[in-house]
């Protein structure tokens, strides 16, 4: 799981024809990657940075220690 400290990111998903569609934007204070962390599955979207971005990562091991 990633927490955005600085910068902006775009969230996109692929449709049945493998065409990418932008479904959202993330900014400082937002997070991503929680679905794969909670359900131990593959990612469900692609997150791309606009420019330099600062993020904090919460690993699966540290997440399990919190719960």
PDB file with SEQRES, HELIX, SHEET and CRYST1 records, atoms N, CA, C and O in Angstrom:
SEQRES   1 A   67  UNK UNK UNK UNK UNK UNK UNK UNK UNK UNK UNK UNK UNK          
SEQRES   2 A   67  UNK UNK UNK UNK UNK UNK UNK UNK UNK UNK UNK UNK UNK          
SEQRES   3 A   67  UNK UNK UNK UNK UNK UNK UNK UNK UNK UNK UNK UNK UNK          
SEQRES   4 A   67  UNK UNK UNK UNK UNK UNK UNK UNK UNK UNK UNK UNK UNK          
SEQRES   5 A   67  UNK UNK UNK UNK UNK UNK UNK UNK UNK UNK UNK UNK UNK          
SEQRES   6 A   67  UNK UNK                                                      
HELIX    1 AA1 UNK A   34  UNK A   39  1                                   6    
HELIX    2 AA2 UNK A   60  UNK A   66  1                                   7    
SHEET    1 AA1 3 UNK A  20  UNK A  27  0                                        
SHEET    2 AA1 3 UNK A   8  UNK A  14 -1                                        
SHEET    3 AA1 3 UNK A  46  UNK A  49 -1                                        
SHEET    1 AA2 3 UNK A  31  UNK A  32  0                                        
SHEET    2 AA2 3 UNK A   2  UNK A   6 -1                                        
SHEET    3 AA2 3 UNK A  54  UNK A  57 -1                                        
CRYST1    1.000    1.000    1.000  90.00  90.00  90.00 P 1           1          
ATOM      1  N   UNK A   1       0.857  -1.157   0.000  1.00  0.00           N  
ATOM      2  CA  UNK A   1       0.000   0.000   0.000  1.00  0.00           C  
ATOM      3  C   UNK A   1       0.905   1.222   0.000  1.00  0.00           C  
ATOM      4  O   UNK A   1       1.943   1.237   0.661  1.00  0.00           O  
ATOM      5  N   UNK A   2       0.504   2.248  -0.745  1.00  0.00           N  
ATOM      6  CA  UNK A   2       1.305   3.453  -0.868  1.00  0.00           C  
ATOM      7  C   UNK A   2       0.500   4.674  -0.421  1.00  0.00           C  
ATOM      8  O   UNK A   2      -0.677   4.810  -0.753  1.00  0.00           O  
ATOM      9  N   UNK A   3       1.137   5.538   0.320  1.00  0.00           N  
ATOM     10  CA  UNK A   3       0.545   6.790   0.778  1.00  0.00           C  
ATOM     11  C   UNK A   3       1.272   7.927   0.069  1.00  0.00           C  
ATOM     12  O   UNK A   3       2.501   7.991   0.098  1.00  0.00           O  
ATOM     13  N   UNK A   4       0.531   8.812  -0.558  1.00  0.00           N  
ATOM     14  CA  UNK A   4       1.131   9.889  -1.340  1.00  0.00           C  
ATOM     15  C   UNK A   4       1.393  11.085  -0.435  1.00  0.00           C  
ATOM     16  O   UNK A   4       0.470  11.649   0.152  1.00  0.00           O  
ATOM     17  N   UNK A   5       2.660  11.463  -0.331  1.00  0.00           N  
ATOM     18  CA  UNK A   5       3.047  12.604   0.495  1.00  0.00           C  
ATOM     19  C   UNK A   5       3.130  13.883  -0.337  1.00  0.00           C  
ATOM     20  O   UNK A   5       2.798  14.968   0.140  1.00  0.00           O  
ATOM     21  N   UNK A   6       3.573  13.742  -1.579  1.00  0.00           N  
ATOM     22  CA  UNK A   6       3.731  14.911  -2.452  1.00  0.00           C  
ATOM     23  C   UNK A   6       3.582  14.461  -3.896  1.00  0.00           C  
ATOM     24  O   UNK A   6       4.067  13.394  -4.272  1.00  0.00           O  
ATOM     25  N   UNK A   7       2.913  15.275  -4.704  1.00  0.00           N  
ATOM     26  CA  UNK A   7       2.773  14.976  -6.125  1.00  0.00           C  
ATOM     27  C   UNK A   7       1.362  14.565  -6.503  1.00  0.00           C  
ATOM     28  O   UNK A   7       0.440  14.594  -5.689  1.00  0.00           O  
ATOM     29  N   UNK A   8       1.225  14.184  -7.756  1.00  0.00           N  
ATOM     30  CA  UNK A   8      -0.067  13.737  -8.287  1.00  0.00           C  
ATOM     31  C   UNK A   8       0.131  12.488  -9.132  1.00  0.00           C  
ATOM     32  O   UNK A   8       1.178  12.295  -9.751  1.00  0.00           O  
ATOM     33  N   UNK A   9      -0.905  11.637  -9.145  1.00  0.00           N  
ATOM     34  CA  UNK A   9      -0.866  10.398  -9.911  1.00  0.00           C  
ATOM     35  C   UNK A   9      -2.197  10.207 -10.621  1.00  0.00           C  
ATOM     36  O   UNK A   9      -3.222  10.746 -10.205  1.00  0.00           O  
ATOM     37  N   UNK A  10      -2.166   9.431 -11.698  1.00  0.00           N  
ATOM     38  CA  UNK A  10      -3.368   9.098 -12.454  1.00  0.00           C  
ATOM     39  C   UNK A  10      -3.630   7.602 -12.295  1.00  0.00           C  
ATOM     40  O   UNK A  10      -2.702   6.796 -12.359  1.00  0.00           O  
ATOM     41  N   UNK A  11      -4.889   7.234 -12.088  1.00  0.00           N  
ATOM     42  CA  UNK A  11      -5.293   5.833 -11.964  1.00  0.00           C  
ATOM     43  C   UNK A  11      -6.005   5.437 -13.250  1.00  0.00           C  
ATOM     44  O   UNK A  11      -6.940   6.112 -13.681  1.00  0.00           O  
ATOM     45  N   UNK A  12      -5.561   4.333 -13.866  1.00  0.00           N  
ATOM     46  CA  UNK A  12      -6.211   3.868 -15.088  1.00  0.00           C  
ATOM     47  C   UNK A  12      -6.453   2.364 -15.010  1.00  0.00           C  
ATOM     48  O   UNK A  12      -5.741   1.637 -14.318  1.00  0.00           O  
ATOM     49  N   UNK A  13      -7.472   1.920 -15.735  1.00  0.00           N  
ATOM     50  CA  UNK A  13      -7.807   0.498 -15.837  1.00  0.00           C  
ATOM     51  C   UNK A  13      -8.000   0.149 -17.304  1.00  0.00           C  
ATOM     52  O   UNK A  13      -8.289   1.021 -18.124  1.00  0.00           O  
ATOM     53  N   UNK A  14      -7.840  -1.126 -17.632  1.00  0.00           N  
ATOM     54  CA  UNK A  14      -8.047  -1.589 -19.010  1.00  0.00           C  
ATOM     55  C   UNK A  14      -9.431  -2.203 -19.137  1.00  0.00           C  
ATOM     56  O   UNK A  14      -9.900  -2.901 -18.239  1.00  0.00           O  
ATOM     57  N   UNK A  15     -10.079  -1.932 -20.271  1.00  0.00           N  
ATOM     58  CA  UNK A  15     -11.388  -2.520 -20.523  1.00  0.00           C  
ATOM     59  C   UNK A  15     -11.217  -3.894 -21.176  1.00  0.00           C  
ATOM     60  O   UNK A  15     -10.097  -4.389 -21.301  1.00  0.00           O  
ATOM     61  N   UNK A  16     -12.311  -4.498 -21.587  1.00  0.00           N  
ATOM     62  CA  UNK A  16     -12.283  -5.833 -22.183  1.00  0.00           C  
ATOM     63  C   UNK A  16     -11.478  -5.874 -23.476  1.00  0.00           C  
ATOM     64  O   UNK A  16     -11.011  -6.939 -23.880  1.00  0.00           O  
ATOM     65  N   UNK A  17     -11.308  -4.725 -24.132  1.00  0.00           N  
ATOM     66  CA  UNK A  17     -10.553  -4.647 -25.378  1.00  0.00           C  
ATOM     67  C   UNK A  17      -9.114  -4.197 -25.146  1.00  0.00           C  
ATOM     68  O   UNK A  17      -8.397  -3.874 -26.094  1.00  0.00           O  
ATOM     69  N   UNK A  18      -8.690  -4.176 -23.866  1.00  0.00           N  
ATOM     70  CA  UNK A  18      -7.344  -3.814 -23.427  1.00  0.00           C  
ATOM     71  C   UNK A  18      -7.003  -2.350 -23.666  1.00  0.00           C  
ATOM     72  O   UNK A  18      -5.829  -1.987 -23.739  1.00  0.00           O  
ATOM     73  N   UNK A  19      -8.030  -1.506 -23.789  1.00  0.00           N  
ATOM     74  CA  UNK A  19      -7.822  -0.076 -23.923  1.00  0.00           C  
ATOM     75  C   UNK A  19      -7.829   0.540 -22.530  1.00  0.00           C  
ATOM     76  O   UNK A  19      -8.710   0.246 -21.723  1.00  0.00           O  
ATOM     77  N   UNK A  20      -6.836   1.406 -22.245  1.00  0.00           N  
ATOM     78  CA  UNK A  20      -6.753   2.025 -20.921  1.00  0.00           C  
ATOM     79  C   UNK A  20      -7.679   3.228 -20.802  1.00  0.00           C  
ATOM     80  O   UNK A  20      -7.813   4.024 -21.732  1.00  0.00           O  
ATOM     81  N   UNK A  21      -8.313   3.342 -19.643  1.00  0.00           N  
ATOM     82  CA  UNK A  21      -9.199   4.462 -19.346  1.00  0.00           C  
ATOM     83  C   UNK A  21      -8.796   5.071 -18.009  1.00  0.00           C  
ATOM     84  O   UNK A  21      -8.613   4.348 -17.030  1.00  0.00           O  
ATOM     85  N   UNK A  22      -8.659   6.374 -17.960  1.00  0.00           N  
ATOM     86  CA  UNK A  22      -8.358   7.057 -16.704  1.00  0.00           C  
ATOM     87  C   UNK A  22      -9.625   7.086 -15.863  1.00  0.00           C  
ATOM     88  O   UNK A  22     -10.677   7.541 -16.314  1.00  0.00           O  
ATOM     89  N   UNK A  23      -9.510   6.594 -14.639  1.00  0.00           N  
ATOM     90  CA  UNK A  23     -10.678   6.524 -13.755  1.00  0.00           C  
ATOM     91  C   UNK A  23     -10.551   7.421 -12.534  1.00  0.00           C  
ATOM     92  O   UNK A  23     -11.503   7.563 -11.767  1.00  0.00           O  
ATOM     93  N   UNK A  24      -9.382   8.030 -12.347  1.00  0.00           N  
ATOM     94  CA  UNK A  24      -9.234   8.908 -11.197  1.00  0.00           C  
ATOM     95  C   UNK A  24      -7.864   9.543 -11.118  1.00  0.00           C  
ATOM     96  O   UNK A  24      -6.936   9.175 -11.838  1.00  0.00           O  
ATOM     97  N   UNK A  25      -7.767  10.503 -10.226  1.00  0.00           N  
ATOM     98  CA  UNK A  25      -6.496  11.174  -9.953  1.00  0.00           C  
ATOM     99  C   UNK A  25      -6.261  11.139  -8.452  1.00  0.00           C  
ATOM    100  O   UNK A  25      -7.201  11.241  -7.664  1.00  0.00           O  
ATOM    101  N   UNK A  26      -5.009  10.994  -8.064  1.00  0.00           N  
ATOM    102  CA  UNK A  26      -4.625  10.968  -6.658  1.00  0.00           C  
ATOM    103  C   UNK A  26      -3.690  12.132  -6.383  1.00  0.00           C  
ATOM    104  O   UNK A  26      -2.918  12.543  -7.248  1.00  0.00           O  
ATOM    105  N   UNK A  27      -3.768  12.655  -5.171  1.00  0.00           N  
ATOM    106  CA  UNK A  27      -2.910  13.776  -4.766  1.00  0.00           C  
ATOM    107  C   UNK A  27      -2.413  13.516  -3.355  1.00  0.00           C  
ATOM    108  O   UNK A  27      -2.756  12.502  -2.749  1.00  0.00           O  
ATOM    109  N   UNK A  28      -1.614  14.421  -2.837  1.00  0.00           N  
ATOM    110  CA  UNK A  28      -1.073  14.274  -1.481  1.00  0.00           C  
ATOM    111  C   UNK A  28      -2.206  14.006  -0.497  1.00  0.00           C  
ATOM    112  O   UNK A  28      -3.228  14.691  -0.513  1.00  0.00           O  
ATOM    113  N   UNK A  29      -2.016  13.006   0.357  1.00  0.00           N  
ATOM    114  CA  UNK A  29      -3.025  12.617   1.324  1.00  0.00           C  
ATOM    115  C   UNK A  29      -3.828  11.404   0.890  1.00  0.00           C  
ATOM    116  O   UNK A  29      -4.501  10.783   1.713  1.00  0.00           O  
ATOM    117  N   UNK A  30      -3.768  11.054  -0.396  1.00  0.00           N  
ATOM    118  CA  UNK A  30      -4.481   9.876  -0.903  1.00  0.00           C  
ATOM    119  C   UNK A  30      -3.610   8.634  -0.770  1.00  0.00           C  
ATOM    120  O   UNK A  30      -2.436   8.720  -0.408  1.00  0.00           O  
ATOM    121  N   UNK A  31      -4.196   7.485  -1.067  1.00  0.00           N  
ATOM    122  CA  UNK A  31      -3.449   6.228  -1.013  1.00  0.00           C  
ATOM    123  C   UNK A  31      -3.898   5.312  -2.148  1.00  0.00           C  
ATOM    124  O   UNK A  31      -4.940   5.538  -2.763  1.00  0.00           O  
ATOM    125  N   UNK A  32      -3.103   4.277  -2.420  1.00  0.00           N  
ATOM    126  CA  UNK A  32      -3.451   3.278  -3.433  1.00  0.00           C  
ATOM    127  C   UNK A  32      -2.790   1.954  -3.053  1.00  0.00           C  
ATOM    128  O   UNK A  32      -1.877   1.914  -2.229  1.00  0.00           O  
ATOM    129  N   UNK A  33      -3.263   0.881  -3.665  1.00  0.00           N  
ATOM    130  CA  UNK A  33      -2.679  -0.438  -3.425  1.00  0.00           C  
ATOM    131  C   UNK A  33      -3.328  -1.225  -2.316  1.00  0.00           C  
ATOM    132  O   UNK A  33      -2.845  -2.301  -1.965  1.00  0.00           O  
ATOM    133  N   UNK A  34      -4.409  -0.722  -1.755  1.00  0.00           N  
ATOM    134  CA  UNK A  34      -5.026  -1.400  -0.615  1.00  0.00           C  
ATOM    135  C   UNK A  34      -5.725  -2.697  -0.993  1.00  0.00           C  
ATOM    136  O   UNK A  34      -5.778  -3.613  -0.172  1.00  0.00           O  
ATOM    137  N   UNK A  35      -6.259  -2.810  -2.193  1.00  0.00           N  
ATOM    138  CA  UNK A  35      -6.987  -4.027  -2.582  1.00  0.00           C  
ATOM    139  C   UNK A  35      -6.049  -5.228  -2.600  1.00  0.00           C  
ATOM    140  O   UNK A  35      -6.372  -6.282  -2.052  1.00  0.00           O  
ATOM    141  N   UNK A  36      -4.890  -5.067  -3.229  1.00  0.00           N  
ATOM    142  CA  UNK A  36      -3.918  -6.162  -3.268  1.00  0.00           C  
ATOM    143  C   UNK A  36      -3.426  -6.512  -1.866  1.00  0.00           C  
ATOM    144  O   UNK A  36      -3.144  -7.676  -1.581  1.00  0.00           O  
ATOM    145  N   UNK A  37      -3.323  -5.527  -1.003  1.00  0.00           N  
ATOM    146  CA  UNK A  37      -2.867  -5.753   0.367  1.00  0.00           C  
ATOM    147  C   UNK A  37      -3.911  -6.524   1.174  1.00  0.00           C  
ATOM    148  O   UNK A  37      -3.569  -7.486   1.862  1.00  0.00           O  
ATOM    149  N   UNK A  38      -5.172  -6.118   1.100  1.00  0.00           N  
ATOM    150  CA  UNK A  38      -6.244  -6.763   1.861  1.00  0.00           C  
ATOM    151  C   UNK A  38      -6.551  -8.171   1.377  1.00  0.00           C  
ATOM    152  O   UNK A  38      -6.750  -9.079   2.183  1.00  0.00           O  
ATOM    153  N   UNK A  39      -6.590  -8.352   0.068  1.00  0.00           N  
ATOM    154  CA  UNK A  39      -7.055  -9.616  -0.507  1.00  0.00           C  
ATOM    155  C   UNK A  39      -5.957 -10.497  -1.074  1.00  0.00           C  
ATOM    156  O   UNK A  39      -6.248 -11.568  -1.607  1.00  0.00           O  
ATOM    157  N   UNK A  40      -4.697 -10.075  -0.973  1.00  0.00           N  
ATOM    158  CA  UNK A  40      -3.559 -10.847  -1.470  1.00  0.00           C  
ATOM    159  C   UNK A  40      -3.789 -11.265  -2.921  1.00  0.00           C  
ATOM    160  O   UNK A  40      -3.697 -12.444  -3.261  1.00  0.00           O  
ATOM    161  N   UNK A  41      -4.089 -10.283  -3.769  1.00  0.00           N  
ATOM    162  CA  UNK A  41      -4.364 -10.543  -5.177  1.00  0.00           C  
ATOM    163  C   UNK A  41      -3.510  -9.622  -6.044  1.00  0.00           C  
ATOM    164  O   UNK A  41      -2.785  -8.763  -5.540  1.00  0.00           O  
ATOM    165  N   UNK A  42      -3.611  -9.817  -7.345  1.00  0.00           N  
ATOM    166  CA  UNK A  42      -2.894  -8.948  -8.284  1.00  0.00           C  
ATOM    167  C   UNK A  42      -3.497  -7.557  -8.254  1.00  0.00           C  
ATOM    168  O   UNK A  42      -4.616  -7.363  -7.781  1.00  0.00           O  
ATOM    169  N   UNK A  43      -2.752  -6.599  -8.759  1.00  0.00           N  
ATOM    170  CA  UNK A  43      -3.255  -5.231  -8.794  1.00  0.00           C  
ATOM    171  C   UNK A  43      -4.467  -5.132  -9.708  1.00  0.00           C  
ATOM    172  O   UNK A  43      -4.620  -5.933 -10.630  1.00  0.00           O  
ATOM    173  N   UNK A  44      -5.312  -4.171  -9.460  1.00  0.00           N  
ATOM    174  CA  UNK A  44      -6.533  -3.998 -10.233  1.00  0.00           C  
ATOM    175  C   UNK A  44      -6.492  -2.755 -11.108  1.00  0.00           C  
ATOM    176  O   UNK A  44      -7.405  -2.529 -11.902  1.00  0.00           O  
ATOM    177  N   UNK A  45      -5.448  -1.946 -10.978  1.00  0.00           N  
ATOM    178  CA  UNK A  45      -5.326  -0.709 -11.751  1.00  0.00           C  
ATOM    179  C   UNK A  45      -3.852  -0.361 -11.915  1.00  0.00           C  
ATOM    180  O   UNK A  45      -2.982  -0.935 -11.259  1.00  0.00           O  
ATOM    181  N   UNK A  46      -3.593   0.588 -12.799  1.00  0.00           N  
ATOM    182  CA  UNK A  46      -2.254   1.119 -12.996  1.00  0.00           C  
ATOM    183  C   UNK A  46      -2.234   2.544 -12.474  1.00  0.00           C  
ATOM    184  O   UNK A  46      -3.124   3.338 -12.777  1.00  0.00           O  
ATOM    185  N   UNK A  47      -1.215   2.864 -11.688  1.00  0.00           N  
ATOM    186  CA  UNK A  47      -1.078   4.213 -11.137  1.00  0.00           C  
ATOM    187  C   UNK A  47       0.206   4.802 -11.707  1.00  0.00           C  
ATOM    188  O   UNK A  47       1.282   4.218 -11.573  1.00  0.00           O  
ATOM    189  N   UNK A  48       0.084   5.965 -12.346  1.00  0.00           N  
ATOM    190  CA  UNK A  48       1.204   6.605 -13.019  1.00  0.00           C  
ATOM    191  C   UNK A  48       1.409   8.007 -12.458  1.00  0.00           C  
ATOM    192  O   UNK A  48       0.450   8.755 -12.269  1.00  0.00           O  
ATOM    193  N   UNK A  49       2.666   8.357 -12.192  1.00  0.00           N  
ATOM    194  CA  UNK A  49       2.991   9.690 -11.671  1.00  0.00           C  
ATOM    195  C   UNK A  49       2.993  10.726 -12.788  1.00  0.00           C  
ATOM    196  O   UNK A  49       3.385  10.426 -13.916  1.00  0.00           O  
ATOM    197  N   UNK A  50       2.550  11.956 -12.474  1.00  0.00           N  
ATOM    198  CA  UNK A  50       2.644  13.076 -13.396  1.00  0.00           C  
ATOM    199  C   UNK A  50       4.074  13.604 -13.449  1.00  0.00           C  
ATOM    200  O   UNK A  50       4.585  13.925 -14.522  1.00  0.00           O  
ATOM    201  N   UNK A  51       4.709  13.690 -12.298  1.00  0.00           N  
ATOM    202  CA  UNK A  51       6.019  14.293 -12.153  1.00  0.00           C  
ATOM    203  C   UNK A  51       6.675  13.650 -10.940  1.00  0.00           C  
ATOM    204  O   UNK A  51       6.266  12.565 -10.526  1.00  0.00           O  
ATOM    205  N   UNK A  52       7.662  14.282 -10.373  1.00  0.00           N  
ATOM    206  CA  UNK A  52       8.285  13.742  -9.172  1.00  0.00           C  
ATOM    207  C   UNK A  52       7.240  13.597  -8.079  1.00  0.00           C  
ATOM    208  O   UNK A  52       6.461  14.514  -7.819  1.00  0.00           O  
ATOM    209  N   UNK A  53       7.236  12.435  -7.446  1.00  0.00           N  
ATOM    210  CA  UNK A  53       6.240  12.133  -6.423  1.00  0.00           C  
ATOM    211  C   UNK A  53       6.928  11.471  -5.243  1.00  0.00           C  
ATOM    212  O   UNK A  53       7.844  10.668  -5.420  1.00  0.00           O  
ATOM    213  N   UNK A  54       6.489  11.806  -4.048  1.00  0.00           N  
ATOM    214  CA  UNK A  54       7.010  11.190  -2.839  1.00  0.00           C  
ATOM    215  C   UNK A  54       5.921  10.322  -2.236  1.00  0.00           C  
ATOM    216  O   UNK A  54       4.816  10.793  -1.966  1.00  0.00           O  
ATOM    217  N   UNK A  55       6.242   9.042  -2.026  1.00  0.00           N  
ATOM    218  CA  UNK A  55       5.281   8.117  -1.445  1.00  0.00           C  
ATOM    219  C   UNK A  55       5.914   7.379  -0.275  1.00  0.00           C  
ATOM    220  O   UNK A  55       7.137   7.280  -0.169  1.00  0.00           O  
ATOM    221  N   UNK A  56       5.061   6.865   0.599  1.00  0.00           N  
ATOM    222  CA  UNK A  56       5.501   5.984   1.682  1.00  0.00           C  
ATOM    223  C   UNK A  56       4.861   4.626   1.428  1.00  0.00           C  
ATOM    224  O   UNK A  56       3.680   4.545   1.090  1.00  0.00           O  
ATOM    225  N   UNK A  57       5.635   3.570   1.589  1.00  0.00           N  
ATOM    226  CA  UNK A  57       5.144   2.221   1.319  1.00  0.00           C  
ATOM    227  C   UNK A  57       4.893   1.476   2.634  1.00  0.00           C  
ATOM    228  O   UNK A  57       5.723   1.493   3.543  1.00  0.00           O  
ATOM    229  N   UNK A  58       3.748   0.832   2.710  1.00  0.00           N  
ATOM    230  CA  UNK A  58       3.436  -0.054   3.836  1.00  0.00           C  
ATOM    231  C   UNK A  58       3.484  -1.485   3.303  1.00  0.00           C  
ATOM    232  O   UNK A  58       2.634  -1.878   2.504  1.00  0.00           O  
ATOM    233  N   UNK A  59       4.465  -2.259   3.737  1.00  0.00           N  
ATOM    234  CA  UNK A  59       4.640  -3.627   3.249  1.00  0.00           C  
ATOM    235  C   UNK A  59       3.602  -4.569   3.853  1.00  0.00           C  
ATOM    236  O   UNK A  59       2.969  -4.250   4.860  1.00  0.00           O  
ATOM    237  N   UNK A  60       3.438  -5.718   3.234  1.00  0.00           N  
ATOM    238  CA  UNK A  60       2.491  -6.721   3.733  1.00  0.00           C  
ATOM    239  C   UNK A  60       2.876  -7.154   5.141  1.00  0.00           C  
ATOM    240  O   UNK A  60       2.012  -7.299   6.005  1.00  0.00           O  
ATOM    241  N   UNK A  61       4.170  -7.361   5.375  1.00  0.00           N  
ATOM    242  CA  UNK A  61       4.626  -7.800   6.698  1.00  0.00           C  
ATOM    243  C   UNK A  61       4.280  -6.779   7.780  1.00  0.00           C  
ATOM    244  O   UNK A  61       3.803  -7.146   8.854  1.00  0.00           O  
ATOM    245  N   UNK A  62       4.518  -5.510   7.500  1.00  0.00           N  
ATOM    246  CA  UNK A  62       4.211  -4.487   8.498  1.00  0.00           C  
ATOM    247  C   UNK A  62       2.708  -4.299   8.668  1.00  0.00           C  
ATOM    248  O   UNK A  62       2.239  -4.005   9.767  1.00  0.00           O  
ATOM    249  N   UNK A  63       1.958  -4.467   7.594  1.00  0.00           N  
ATOM    250  CA  UNK A  63       0.496  -4.390   7.674  1.00  0.00           C  
ATOM    251  C   UNK A  63      -0.043  -5.471   8.601  1.00  0.00           C  
ATOM    252  O   UNK A  63      -0.913  -5.208   9.431  1.00  0.00           O  
ATOM    253  N   UNK A  64       0.478  -6.698   8.456  1.00  0.00           N  
ATOM    254  CA  UNK A  64       0.023  -7.816   9.297  1.00  0.00           C  
ATOM    255  C   UNK A  64       0.354  -7.587  10.772  1.00  0.00           C  
ATOM    256  O   UNK A  64      -0.390  -8.023  11.650  1.00  0.00           O  
ATOM    257  N   UNK A  65       1.467  -6.906  11.044  1.00  0.00           N  
ATOM    258  CA  UNK A  65       1.800  -6.594  12.435  1.00  0.00           C  
ATOM    259  C   UNK A  65       0.817  -5.610  13.040  1.00  0.00           C  
ATOM    260  O   UNK A  65       0.558  -5.642  14.243  1.00  0.00           O  
ATOM    261  N   UNK A  66       0.259  -4.719  12.191  1.00  0.00           N  
ATOM    262  CA  UNK A  66      -0.707  -3.730  12.676  1.00  0.00           C  
ATOM    263  C   UNK A  66      -2.066  -4.337  12.983  1.00  0.00           C  
ATOM    264  O   UNK A  66      -2.791  -3.841  13.846  1.00  0.00           O  
ATOM    265  N   UNK A  67      -2.415  -5.416  12.274  1.00  0.00           N  
ATOM    266  CA  UNK A  67      -3.759  -5.984  12.456  1.00  0.00           C  
ATOM    267  C   UNK A  67      -3.806  -7.119  13.437  1.00  0.00           C  
ATOM    268  O   UNK A  67      -4.874  -7.683  13.679  1.00  0.00           O  
TER     269      UNK A  67                                                      
END                                                                             
